[in-house]
Amino acid sequence: MTFSELGLRAELLSAVEAQGYTTPTPIQQQAIPAVLNGGDLLASAQTGTGKTAGFTLPMLQRLAGGPRPGKRQVRALVLTPTRELAAQVGESVADYGRHLTLKSHVIFGGVGQQPQVDAIRPGLDVLVATPGRLLDLQQQKHVDLSRVEILVLDEADRMLDMGFIHDIKKVLRVLPEKRQNLLFSATFSNEIQALANKLLDDPKMIEVARRNTTAELVDQAIYRVDREKKRELLAHLISAHDWHQVLVFTRTKHGANRLAEQLSKQEIPAMAIHGNKSQSARTKALAAFKTGELQVLVATDIAARGLDIEELPHVVNFELPNVAEDYVHRIGRTGRAGSEGQAVSLVCVDEHGLLKGIERLIKRDLEKRIEPGFEPDPNAKPEPIENGRNRRGGGGRGGNGQKRGGGGQNRGQGQNRGAEQPAGARRRRRGGNGNGGGRQQA
C-alpha cells in the first residue's frame, strides 16, 4: 500500500514524499482512513511506529479548505505530556502542512508566554500544547477553545501517569460538545480504556501490537553488575564497542547530572537532559546528540518522552525504571520505523524485583550477561532503592525492599515535567503550602 491509496490530497502526498516516506506503517494504514471518516478513534501502537503522522496527516486534510479561525480561536488541539513531544508534533504539523495555507503553533511552559500569545491572537488551525501552559493561557483568555473541531490526546497514557487527568478534564469542559476525538497511546492500559469510555463516542479501535510488547527489532540484554561498578561498566561498554549516539536513562535529575559529568571526565562526551535544564539547554543538547557531536545523552524518563531520533542505535538503562511500563517506553526510543536497535540494562542486586516485573509485563525472559572483569559479588545484599516508587504493578513488589517515597518524597519520583505540572500543583506551590503540592520532578 502507498500513501496515495489512503485518500490523501496532493499537497500532503508531496510533503510526505519530501520527508522520504513511501509506504505507510500499519498504524498509519488503519488510522488515516479512520480519522478521515470523521469518527472518534482509540489507537494503541508501540513507540516509533508512526503514530504522529497517523493523526497529523488526516487532521490536516480535514482542516484544509475549512473556514478560517476567528480571533484567538483554535480549530484543532493536540495535547501532549512534555515539551519535547510538543515540539516534535509541531514539527510534523509544519512539515506535512507546508503546502497548505493552515496556521499552526506550539506552546509549552518553561519559556516566556508573550510570543505564544502573539502567535495565537490571529487564530490558529492547529495548536499543539502541553496541558499546563494551555490552561494558563485559556484562563487568561488568550486562547478560545470553544470552536475546536478536532481534539487529539497524544501519549495519553503518559499524561495520566504524570497526573494530568484533572487538567485534561478542565480542558474538556471548555471544548464544544460536538467534535472529533482522537486518543493515541503507546500502551493500552485499563486507565486508558476508562478515559476512552468517558471521552470517545463509539470509537474505532486500533491496536497494531499486543499490549506492552517491545519492538521485535530491538536486541535486549541484561548485564548483571554490582551497583558501585555500573558507571565503570557503562564507560567500558561504550568505549570497547565504539558506541555512538547512546541514550542513557537514570531515575533522577541528580543522577543524570552526575553520570554525565563522570562520563565527560573519561573523555566520553555526555550531557544531561531533564526538567531543571532550561529549554534552550535541552534543545542544544538534543541537537548535538542528533548530529552525533554528542556521544551520550543522559535523560530522565519524561525528559526523553517524545525524542524522535532516526535510527538511534543504543539505549541503556543505567537504572531500571520503578514502573515496568516505562521500560517499554525507554527501549522504544530505538528500533524505530523498521531499523534495528540495541537496549542494554545494567542490573544490580537491588533491582531484581524490578526486573521480574518487567519480564512479567513483556512476557519474556531477557538475556542475562556478565562482562568479564565486572562480575557481580554473589554475596551482595539488596538495599532499598532510594526514592523508589511502587505503583501500578511496576515490579517494585518483587522483594527488593523499596521504600515508598522516602524522605517526604511525593509519589512519582522520576517523573519530570519541567515547568509543565498539573495546575493544582502549581497553585499550591504559589500559595506557599508544600503539603501535597504536586509530584517531585525527576
Secondary structure, 3 states (H helix, E strand, C coil): CCHHHHCCCHHHHHHHHHCCCCCCCHHHHHHHHHHHCCCCEEEECCCCCCHHHHHHHHHHHHHCCCCCCCCCEEEEEEECCCHHHHHHHHHHHHHHCCCCCCCEEEECCCCCCHHHHHHHCCCEEEEEECHHHHHHHHHCCCCECCCCCEEEECCHHHHHHCCCHHHHHHHHHCCCCCCEEEEEECCCCHHHHHHHHHHCCCCEEEECCCCCCCCCCEEEEEEECCHHHHHHHHHHHHHHCCCCCEEEECCCHHHHHHHHHHHHHCCCCEEEECCCCCHHHHHHHHHHHHHCCCCEEEECCCCCCCCCCCCCCEEEECCCCCCHHHHHHHHCCCCHHHCCEEEEEEECHHHHHHHHHHHHHHCCCCEEECCCCCCCCCCCCCCCCCCCCCCCCCCCCCCCCCCCCHHHCCCCCCCCCCCCCCHHHHHHHHCCCCCCCCCCCC
